[in-house]
Amino acid sequence: MTVPEIRTTLYTFVLERFPAARSHGLTETDSLIEHGIIDSLGVLEIVSFIEERFGITLADDELVADHFDSLPALAELVHSKLACSDPCNI
C-alpha cells in the first residue's frame, strides 16, 4: 500500500470519526493536534483503527505527538511499519 493510499484511508477515518475535523474543514496536511481535532483519547482511537485496519502493532515509543500531528506523519509511520520485515516488529 502506498503512502498516499494510507493517507487517504486515515483522512476518511478522521473525517468520519471526529466531528471537529468536519467542522474545521480539515485538509490532509493540517495539524490534528494544533487544530484540536484529536486529544489523547483520539490518539487511542486512531491507534486502534490503524492496528485493526493495517494489521500492525504500534509500540509505546511510537505513540509520540510527532507521529500523530498530521495525516502525512501518520501515513509515513504506518507505511514504515508495513514495509518493515518481521524482525522490525520486535
MOJO-V892331 format. One line per field, one symbol per residue. phi: phi as a letter, one per 30 degrees, with the letter a starting at -180 (. if undefined). psi: psi as a letter, one per 20 degrees, with the letter a starting at -180 (. if undefined). burial: + if it has 9 or more other ideal C-beta (glycine too) atoms within 8 Angstrom, else -. A space follows every 10 residues. Layout:
phi: ???
psi: ???
burial: ???
//
This chain:
phi: .deddddddd edddddcced ddddiecdcd dddddidbbd ddedddeedd dddcibccde dcdceedcdb dedddddded dddddedddd
psi: prghgggggg ggggghhohh gghhlpriiq phghjkgqah hhghgggggg gghikrppqh iimqhhhjhr hggghggggh hhiprghhj.
burial: --+--+++++ +-+++--+-+ ++-+-+-+-+ -++-+-++-- -++-+++-++ +--+-+-+-- --+---++++ +++++++++- ++--------
//
